[in-house]
Amino acid sequence: MSVLARVLSGVSAGMLIAVGGSVYLACDNKYVGAVLFSVALLCICFRGYSLFTGKVGFMAEKHGKREWSVLLLGLLGNAIAAIGLGFAIRFALPQLGDKAADICIAKLAQDTLSALIRALFCGVLMYMAVGIYRDGKSVLGILFCIPVFILSGFEHSVADMFYFGASAIINARSLLYLFLIVVGNAAGALFAAFLEKFGRERTEK
């Protein structure tokens, strides 16, 4: 797969997360919005697009040059699409941009440790959702894990990129916040993956 193809796969995933974020912002009922957001990850998994939060946990299995390339170029594509389409949604649907701004102001009001913990838990749930789909060929992980992380207030880095784009709050502070969430998502997913791997190895002995 070429560099461009890897970036475009990430762009496709970021576009779908933007769709999920848009429907969440558009729903007056947060429970309905959280469930409908699941459509984004369902489409990403069905089509095999590169979503950072869905792939990073599996770096515990393979972490060679190719895997890092797919992961990081995918993240670049995720960011381009999520932030760029966030600005587009703000232009086309200003009311959603206003709702995104309220959400992002609240996110930036968190202390660093709180944001990191929320990102860690989201990383765990994303790893489980994709792992259940990949290994069990079941969408139940997606249909339950996505609403759970949203309703729990956990932080998803690519979704947050979309919300900050839609809010037009793009500055040094927000970019640093997004970097923190990326790190937290990665740490949570990798922690869950290593625990699972260790458990399997102990069971097999």
C-alpha positions as CSV (number, residue, x, y, z in Angstrom):
1,M,0.0,0.0,0.0
2,S,1.4,3.4,-1.0
3,V,1.8,6.4,1.3
4,L,-1.0,8.1,-0.4
5,A,-3.3,5.1,0.0
6,R,-2.6,4.9,3.7
7,V,-3.3,8.5,4.2
8,L,-6.5,8.3,2.2
9,S,-7.6,5.3,4.2
10,G,-7.2,7.5,7.3
11,V,-9.1,10.3,5.6
12,S,-12.0,7.9,4.9
13,A,-12.1,6.8,8.6
14,G,-11.9,10.5,9.7
15,M,-14.7,11.4,7.4
16,L,-16.9,8.7,9.0
17,I,-16.0,9.9,12.5
18,A,-17.1,13.3,11.4
19,V,-20.4,11.9,10.3
20,G,-20.8,10.2,13.7
21,G,-19.9,13.4,15.5
22,S,-22.4,15.4,13.4
23,V,-25.3,13.0,14.2
24,Y,-24.4,13.1,17.8
25,L,-24.4,16.9,17.8
26,A,-27.7,17.0,15.9
27,C,-29.5,14.7,18.3
28,D,-31.4,16.4,21.2
29,N,-31.4,13.0,23.0
30,K,-27.8,12.1,23.9
31,Y,-28.7,8.4,24.2
32,V,-30.0,8.3,20.6
33,G,-26.9,10.3,19.4
34,A,-24.5,7.9,21.2
35,V,-26.1,4.8,19.6
36,L,-26.2,6.4,16.1
37,F,-22.5,7.4,16.4
38,S,-21.8,3.6,16.2
39,V,-22.6,3.8,12.5
40,A,-19.2,5.4,12.0
41,L,-17.2,2.5,13.5
42,L,-19.4,0.0,11.8
43,C,-18.7,1.4,8.4
44,I,-15.0,1.8,9.2
45,C,-14.7,-1.9,10.2
46,F,-16.8,-3.1,7.3
47,R,-14.6,-1.2,4.8
48,G,-11.3,-1.8,6.5
49,Y,-10.4,1.9,6.8
50,S,-7.5,3.1,9.0
51,L,-8.7,4.6,12.3
52,F,-6.0,5.3,14.8
53,T,-8.0,4.3,17.9
54,G,-9.1,1.1,16.2
55,K,-5.6,0.0,15.2
56,V,-3.2,1.2,17.9
57,G,-4.0,-1.6,20.4
58,F,-3.0,-4.2,17.8
59,M,0.5,-2.8,17.7
60,A,1.0,-5.1,20.7
61,E,0.9,-8.0,18.2
62,K,2.9,-6.5,15.3
63,H,4.9,-3.4,15.5
64,G,7.3,-3.4,12.6
65,K,8.0,-0.5,10.1
66,R,4.9,-1.3,8.0
67,E,2.6,-1.3,11.0
68,W,3.9,2.0,12.2
69,S,3.6,3.5,8.8
70,V,-0.1,2.4,8.5
71,L,-0.8,3.7,12.0
72,L,0.8,7.1,11.7
73,L,-0.2,7.9,8.2
74,G,-3.7,6.8,9.0
75,L,-3.6,9.2,12.0
76,L,-2.5,12.0,9.7
77,G,-5.5,11.2,7.4
78,N,-7.8,11.0,10.4
79,A,-6.7,14.5,11.5
80,I,-7.0,16.0,8.1
81,A,-10.5,14.8,7.6
82,A,-11.9,15.2,11.1
83,I,-10.6,18.8,11.6
84,G,-11.3,19.8,8.0
85,L,-14.8,18.4,7.9
86,G,-15.4,20.0,11.4
87,F,-14.9,23.4,9.8
88,A,-17.1,22.4,6.9
89,I,-19.9,21.4,9.3
90,R,-19.6,24.7,11.2
91,F,-20.1,26.5,7.9
92,A,-23.0,24.4,6.7
93,L,-24.7,23.9,10.0
94,P,-23.7,26.7,12.4
95,Q,-26.0,25.4,15.2
96,L,-23.9,22.3,15.3
97,G,-20.7,24.4,15.5
98,D,-22.2,26.2,18.5
99,K,-22.9,22.9,20.3
100,A,-19.4,21.7,19.5
101,A,-17.9,24.9,21.0
102,D,-19.7,24.3,24.3
103,I,-18.4,20.7,24.3
104,C,-14.8,21.8,23.6
105,I,-14.8,24.6,26.2
106,A,-15.8,22.0,28.8
107,K,-13.1,19.6,27.5
108,L,-10.4,22.3,27.9
109,A,-11.6,23.1,31.4
110,Q,-10.6,19.6,32.5
111,D,-7.3,19.1,34.3
112,T,-4.6,17.1,32.5
113,L,-5.0,13.9,34.7
114,S,-8.8,13.8,34.2
115,A,-8.5,14.1,30.4
116,L,-5.8,11.4,30.3
117,I,-7.8,9.0,32.4
118,R,-10.9,9.5,30.2
119,A,-8.7,8.9,27.1
120,L,-7.3,5.7,28.7
121,F,-10.7,4.3,29.2
122,C,-11.8,5.1,25.7
123,G,-8.7,3.4,24.4
124,V,-9.7,0.2,26.2
125,L,-13.2,0.3,24.9
126,M,-12.1,1.0,21.3
127,Y,-9.6,-1.9,21.4
128,M,-12.4,-4.2,22.7
129,A,-14.9,-3.1,20.1
130,V,-12.6,-3.7,17.2
131,G,-11.2,-6.9,18.7
132,I,-14.6,-8.4,19.1
133,Y,-15.4,-7.5,15.5
134,R,-12.1,-8.8,14.2
135,D,-11.9,-12.0,16.2
136,G,-15.5,-12.9,16.8
137,K,-17.0,-11.4,13.6
138,S,-19.6,-9.7,15.7
139,V,-20.8,-6.1,15.8
140,L,-22.0,-6.3,19.4
141,G,-18.8,-4.9,20.7
142,I,-19.2,-1.8,18.5
143,L,-22.9,-1.4,19.3
144,F,-22.2,-1.4,23.0
145,C,-18.7,0.0,23.5
146,I,-19.3,3.1,21.4
147,P,-22.4,4.4,23.3
148,V,-20.7,3.4,26.6
149,F,-17.6,5.5,25.9
150,I,-19.7,8.5,24.8
151,L,-22.2,8.4,27.6
152,S,-19.4,7.9,30.1
153,G,-17.7,11.1,29.0
154,F,-14.5,9.3,27.8
155,E,-12.3,11.0,25.3
156,H,-11.8,9.8,21.7
157,S,-9.0,11.6,19.9
158,V,-10.4,11.6,16.4
159,A,-13.9,12.5,17.5
160,D,-12.3,15.4,19.5
161,M,-10.5,16.5,16.4
162,F,-13.8,16.8,14.7
163,Y,-15.4,18.7,17.6
164,F,-12.6,21.2,17.8
165,G,-12.7,21.7,14.1
166,A,-16.5,22.3,14.3
167,S,-16.0,24.7,17.2
168,A,-13.2,26.6,15.3
169,I,-11.2,26.4,18.6
170,I,-7.8,25.5,17.0
171,N,-4.9,26.9,18.9
172,A,-1.8,25.8,20.8
173,R,-3.8,24.8,23.8
174,S,-6.3,22.7,21.9
175,L,-3.6,21.0,19.9
176,L,-1.7,20.1,23.0
177,Y,-5.0,18.7,24.5
178,L,-5.5,16.6,21.3
179,F,-2.0,15.2,21.6
180,L,-2.7,14.2,25.2
181,I,-5.9,12.4,24.1
182,V,-4.0,10.6,21.3
183,V,-1.4,9.4,23.9
184,G,-4.1,8.4,26.3
185,N,-6.1,6.4,23.7
186,A,-2.9,4.6,22.7
187,A,-1.9,3.8,26.2
188,G,-5.4,2.5,27.1
189,A,-5.6,0.3,24.0
190,L,-2.1,-1.1,24.4
191,F,-2.7,-1.8,28.1
192,A,-5.8,-3.8,27.3
193,A,-4.0,-5.6,24.5
194,F,-1.0,-6.6,26.8
195,L,-3.3,-7.7,29.5
196,E,-5.2,-9.9,27.1
197,K,-2.0,-11.3,25.6
198,F,-0.6,-12.0,29.0
199,G,-3.8,-13.8,30.1
200,R,-3.8,-16.0,27.0
201,E,-0.1,-16.9,27.5
202,R,-0.8,-17.9,31.2
203,T,-3.8,-19.9,30.2
204,E,-1.9,-21.8,27.6
205,K,0.8,-22.9,30.0
